Amino acid sequence: MRCIHPTFLVVMLSLIMGIQPVTTDLYLPALPRLTAGFGASISQAQFTLTSLLIAFGISQLVWGPVSDRWGRRPVLLIGLALYSVAAIGSAQSDSIEQLILWRTIQGAAMGAVVMCGRAIVRDLFESIEGARVMSKAMTGLGFIALSGPILGGWLTQNWGWHVALEALTVYGVGLGILIAFQFKETCIQKNTQATNPIYLLRNWWTIICNPTFRAYMLLTASAFGLLFTFLASSSFIFLKIYQLSGIHYGFILSLMSIDYILGTFLCRYLLKRFSVKKTLAIAGTISAVGGWSTWLVSYLFPQTLLGLLIPFLLAILAHGIHQPIGQSACVAPFPQSAGAASALNGFGMMVCGFVIGIWLGQTLDHTIGPLTQGLAFWGTCLLIISYTLIQKHGDTGATI
């Protein structure tokens, strides 16, 4: 594994991939208070999250080829430095417009970090082993996400939303120090043509035309869509409709993280006994049952908080299966263009998040309807993709 200790690799990947839930989950408990403090509308507050995701997705299209050309390590260091500066700027914002700007920059920096994490797995492993390693990293991500909402709720409730955003600086600087002193480059055979515009366009077209990539990109985008629908709407639903405290809301998000961790363990258990295709078919069924049950139970018992949470646990359990396999399989056919493939996959997920953010900004009211309808929709998408595209095109193999 190119002189990287397996335990260190999993810890490092967990921290790299965990920067995304830290950046969102630590911030979510602060969203209603932030909205009130700036006198902003719900749609403006949603855009502080949506803008981060737009930049996160688009920036990966740049970072991916750059990392294929010059390596993962320099891109990681640049991304983490920019991320830390943007975290300070976000915490010091005096208006909602300033916050949106700094969160956009932070999203672009975060794109460099997460993209490299997926590419590193492809640098070191083939498809099946890559899925197992990614699953272990996602377990670590789950533990990071577990503490984020509780810490965010506690910081917001005691010191305000500024401090919750300042905490992201600590994460960015700490991870940057770890990468600078401990991480060795994994992209050994650098692609000197990766940033050539003509080559890049042809390369993107080759990746997009690959049916295996398309199948897994749609899978990961739908799985992210289900999760983001919950994350983007949950703070207003739990804090405004159900009148929970920030700390209690943080505990709910942490419960989801525990469930996600269990899903990553289930992922590795199923991969030992079944093929990737069958494992994803099982996960797709669980997603659909969870999504539709959430809508049905909340429709019949709209005032019951448990009626919303218990079925959703099924969907999050399946998320712990979909994402590790999907993210590693997307880049598996492209050993020489892992950065570009990782970037396109990340871009696809963020396009999905952007559309959801706009939709929720227009439909969120004083009911839980938009949330439960979204969960049912994405659960259905995952079921269909798992039983059609994955079964037909789910075999991975190196092409470029």
N, C-alpha and C positions, 0 to 999 in steps of 0.2 A: 504493500500500500504506500510505496514511495516515502518510507521513513516516517509515517504519521502513525502514532500509537492509536489502536482502535478506540480505546476509551476516550482519549483526548479528542479524536475526530468526532465522536458522537456528541460530546459536550460542546465542542466548538460549533458544530452544525446546529445543535439545539439553540444556542445563543444567537447564531446568525439568523435562523428561520424565526426565532422567537421575537425578533425586533418588530415584526409586524403586529402580533397581538399586543405587545407592550405599548406600541405607539397608539393603538386604538383603544384597548381595554382600560388602560390607566386613565384615559381621557374621557371615556363614556360617562362615568358617574358625575363628571364636572359639567357635562353638556347643558343641562337645564339651568344650573346656576350661572354658567358663562353666558347663556342666552339672555337671562334676566339682567345680568350685570351690564351688558352692552346695549340693552334695550333692543335686541335683534329679534327678527322673526324666526320661526321654526325653520323655514326654508334657508335662511342665511346661516343658521347654526348647522343645519345639515350639510351646507356647502363647505364648512370647515373640514368635514370628513370626506365629502365627495371630491373636493379639490386635491386633497392628499392622495386619494386613490387614482385620480386622473393622472397626476404627475408620476405616481408610482408605476402605473401601467405604461405610459408613453416613454418614460425615461429608460425603461429596460430595453427598448428598441435600440437605444444608443449604447448603453452599458454592455449589452450582450456581445456585439461585435468587437467593442473595445477590449473586453476581457479575453476574447478569442485571439486578439492580436497581441496584447501586451501582458496577459496573465490575470489571474484572479486576485492575487495579493495587492497590487497597486490599486485596482478598482475598489477593493474592500476598504483600504485605508483612506482613499479619497472620499468614498461614500460616507464612512463613519465620521470623518472630520466635518464634512458638510452637514451631516445629520445633527451633530452636537451643537454646531453654531445655530442651526435653525431651531433647535429645542430652546436655546436661550432666547432667541428672538421671539418665539411663540409666547413664552412666559412673560416677556416684557411688553407685549402688545397693548396699545392704548385704544384700539378700535377693532371691530369685527373684521374690517377690511385688512388691517395689518395682520391679524391672526390668520386670515385666509391665505395671505401672501406667504407667511412663514411656514404654514402647514403645507403649502404647495411645494416649497423648496425642500421641506423635510421628506415629503413623499418621493421626490425625485432622488434624494440621497438614499432613502430606504430601498428604492428599486435596485440600486447598485448592490446592496448587501444581500437581499433575498435572491436576486438573480444568480449571484455568485454561489450561494449555497446549493442551489439545484445543479449548477454546472459542476461544482466540485464532486458531487456524487457521481456524475457521469464520467468525470475524469478518472475516477478510481475503480468503478464497478460496472459490471454488466447489468442487464435489466432486473433479473430476479433478486440478485444479491443487493442491487441498488435499492429496490423496493423495501427489502428488510432493513437496510441501514437507514433509509429515509424514515421508515416507521419508528425506529429507535430514536431518531432525531426528533420526530414529531411527538414522541412520548415526552422527551425533554421540553419541547415547546409547550406541551400541555401543562407541565408543572410551572413553567414561567407564566403562562396565561392564568393559571390558578391563583397566583399571588397578585397579579396586576389589578383586577377589579377591586379586591379588598383594600389594597394599598391606595388605589386611586380614590375610592370612597372615603377612606380614613383621612388622607391628605386634604381632600376637598372639604370635608366636613369640619376639619380642625383649623386649616390654614388657607383654604381657598383654592380656586382652580389654577392660579399662577404656580403654586408650589407643585401641584400634580404634574404640570407640564415641565417644570424645572427638573423633576426627577428623571426625565428622559435623557437629560444631559449626562447624568451619571452612568446610565446604561451605555450610551454611545461612546463615551470616553473609555470606560472600562473594557468594552469589547475591542476598541481600537488598540489599546495597550496589549491585550492578549494576542491579537493578530500580528501586531508589529514585532513582538518578541518570540512568539511560539509557532506561528504558522509558516510552513514551507510551501512554495508554489506547487500546485498540482497540474497545471496546464503545461506539460513538458514540451509538446510539439505545437508551438504557437503558429497560428495561421496568418502569415504576413499579408494575405489578400483580404482579410476579414473586414477591414474598414473601407476597402475600395468600393465606391458607390455602385458601380455596375455589377461587381461580384456580389455585393451585399443584396441587391435587389434579386439577382438570380438565385442566391442562396435562400432568401426568404421564400421565394416562389417555390423552390424545390421542397422546402420544409412544409409549407402550407399544402402543397399537392400530395403529400404523403398521407394516405388514409389512416394509418396508425396514429400519426400525430393529431389529425383532426378528431379522431374518436376520443383520444385521451384529453385533448384540450377542451372539448365540449363537456367531458365528464368533470374535469377539475373546475371549469367555469360554472357549471350547474351546482356542484358541491359548494363552491364559494358563494354562489348566489343565495343558496339556502341559508348559509351561515350569516352572510352580510345582511340579508333581510331581517334577521333577528337582531343583530348587533346595532344596525342603524335605527331601528325603531324601538328597541327595548327600553332605552333610558326614559323616553317620554311615556311609554306605556306603564312601566313599573313605578316610576317616580311621580308621574302626574295622575294616571288613571287609578293605579292601585295604592298610591300614596305611601310608598315604601321610602325608608331613609336611604341615603347614599351607601351606608355600610351594608344594609340588608340587600340592596341591589347588587353590591359587590359580591356578596355571598352567593347570590343566584348565578352570577356569571362564573364564579369559581366552581360552583356545582357543575356547570356545563363543561368546565375544563377537566374536572375529575372524570366526567362521563367520556370526554374526548380521549383522555389517557387510556381508559378502559378499551375504547375503540381501537387504539393503536396496538394494544396487546392482543385484542381479538384478531386484528389484521395479521399479525405474525403467526398466530395459532392457525388461522385458516390457510395461510400460504404454505404451511408445513403439510397440510392434508389435502388441499385442493389446488387446482390450477388458478392462475390469475383471473381467467375469465369467469370461472365458477365463483370465486371469492367476490368478484365485483357484482355478479348477479345476486348473490346473497345480500350484499350491501345495498344494492338498488332496491330490493324488496323491502328491506328495513327502512330505507329513506322514505319510500312511498307510504308505508304503513304509518310511520311517525308523522309525516306531513299532513296526510289526510285525517288522521286521528286527532291531531291538534286542532284542525279546523272544525271537525265534527263535535268534539267535546266542548270546545269553547263556544260553539254556536248553541249547543243545548244548555250549557251552564256558563254563561258569559261572566258571571261574577266570581267564579271559582278560580283562584290562582293556580291551584294544583292541576286543574283541567287544562291549563295552558302548558304547564311545565312538564308533567309526566310524559305525555306523548312526544314532546320535543326532545326528550332524552334519547329516544330511539333514533331520531334523525341525527343527533350529534354523535351517537355511537357509530353510526354508519359513516359519518364524516371522517372519523378516525381510520376508516378503511379506504375510502375513496381518495383522499388527498395524498397519502404516502405512495400508493401505487400509481395514481394518475400523474403526479409530478415527476416521478422517476421514469415512468414509461414514455412520457412526452419527449424526453431528451435521449432516450436509449438508442434510437436509430441513427443518431448523429454524433459520433465520437469526435469528429473534427470541427463541429459547429455547435457544441453543447451550449455555449453562451447565447448564440442566436436563437436556438430552439427554446432555451429556457426563457429568453426575453419575449418571444412570441407567445409562449404559454402564459407568462405573467401578464402580458398585455391583454390577452383574451379574458382572463379573470377580472382584470380591472375595468374593461369595457362593460362587462356584466355588472360590476359594482357601481359604475357610473350611471347606468340605466336605472338600476334599482334606487340609487340615491335621488335621482330626479323624480321617479315615480312616487317614492315615499314622501318627498317634499310636497307633492301635489295632493296626495291622498290621505296622509296622516291627519286624523281628526281626534275625536274624543272616544274612539272605539278601538278594539283590538282587531277589527276586520282586516285592514291592510296587512298586518303581520301574518295572521293565520291563512289568508288567501295566498300570500306569497309562499309560505311554507308548503302548502298543498301543491302549488304549481311546480316548484323546484323538485319536490319529491317525485312528482309524476315524470318530470324530465329525466331524472336520474334512473328511474325504473326503465324508461324506454331506451335510453342510451346503453344501459348495462345489458339489456337483453337483445339489442340489435347491433349497433355499431361496434361495441366491444367484442361481441361474440364473432363478428365477421372480420374485424381488422385488429383484434387485440394482440396478435403475435408481434413482438418487437424484433427488429434485426437491424444491424448497422447498414446505412446506405451512404452517408457522406461524412 
